[in-house]
Amino acid sequence: MPNIKSAIKRVAVAERNNVRNRFWKSTMRSARTKVEDALEAKNPEDTSKALSLAFQTIDKAVSKGVLHKNAANRRKSRLSLRLAKLQPKK
C-alpha cells in the first residue's frame, strides 16, 4: 500500500476505473454474443436489432474512454460484415 497521499488517491482512481472498464467490456461482449446468436438463427430482423444495440454499447464505451474510436469502428465493421454475408444478394 502506498504511503504518499497522491499515490493513495491514484490507487483509488485506478480501482474505480477498473470496475467501470470491466463493466463496459463485459457489456460489449454480451452485445456481440447476442448478435452472433441472432446470426446463427439466420433471423435478419433479430440480427439488425441486436446489431443496433451492439453499436450503441460500443459507442458508449468509446464515450466513457474504455475503447479507442478506431477499435470501436473495427468491431462495428466486423459485425456489419457478418450481417452482410447473411443478407441475400441483390
N, C-alpha and C positions, 0 to 999 in steps of 0.2 A: 504494500500500500504506500502511495507517495506521501511525503511529509510536507511538500511545498503546497501552499494554498491553491495556486493556479493549476498545479498538476492534479490535485484532488478534484477540482472543477472539471478538468478535461476528461478525467475518468468517468465522471457522472454524465457528461455530454456524450461521450463515446458509447456508453451503455444505452442511453436514450436513443441515439441514432441507430444503434444495432437493432434494437427492438423494432423501430419504425421500418428499417430496411428489410428485416426478416418478414414483417407483415406484408409489405408490398410485393416482395419477391414471391412469397407463398401465394398471394392473391393472383399474381400474374401466371404462375404455374397452374393454378386451378382453372383460370380462364382458358389457358391454352389446352388443358386436358378436356374441357367441355367442347371446345372447337373440334379437337381430334375425335372425340366420341361422336359428335354430330356428323363428321366427315365419314366415319366408319359406317354409320347408319344410312349414309347416302341420302340424307334429307336436306335439300338445299335451303329450305325455309328455316329450319332449326339452326343450320350451319351459319346462315347470314346473321341471325340474331346473336348467336354465340360469338361470332366474329366481331360484331359491333361492340359487344360487352368487353371482349378481349382488347379491342382498340382503346376503349375508354380507360380500362385498367392500366394499360401500358402508358397512355398519355398522362394519367395521373401520377404514375411512378416517375415519369420524367419531370413533372412539375414539382414533385417532392424532392428531386435531386437524387433519387435512388438509381436511376438509369440514365445513361447518356442518350441524347436525342438520336444520334446515328445508330446506336444499338437498338433503340426502340423502333426506328424505321426499318431496320433489318428484320427484326422479329415480326413486325406487321407485314412486311413484304413476303416473308416466307409463309405466313399463314394465308395471305391472299393468293399466293401461287397454288397452294394446296386446294383452295376452294376453286380456283380457275380450272384446275385439272378435272374437278368433279362436274363442272358445267358442261352441257353438250356443246359441240362445235357448231358454229353458225355457217 
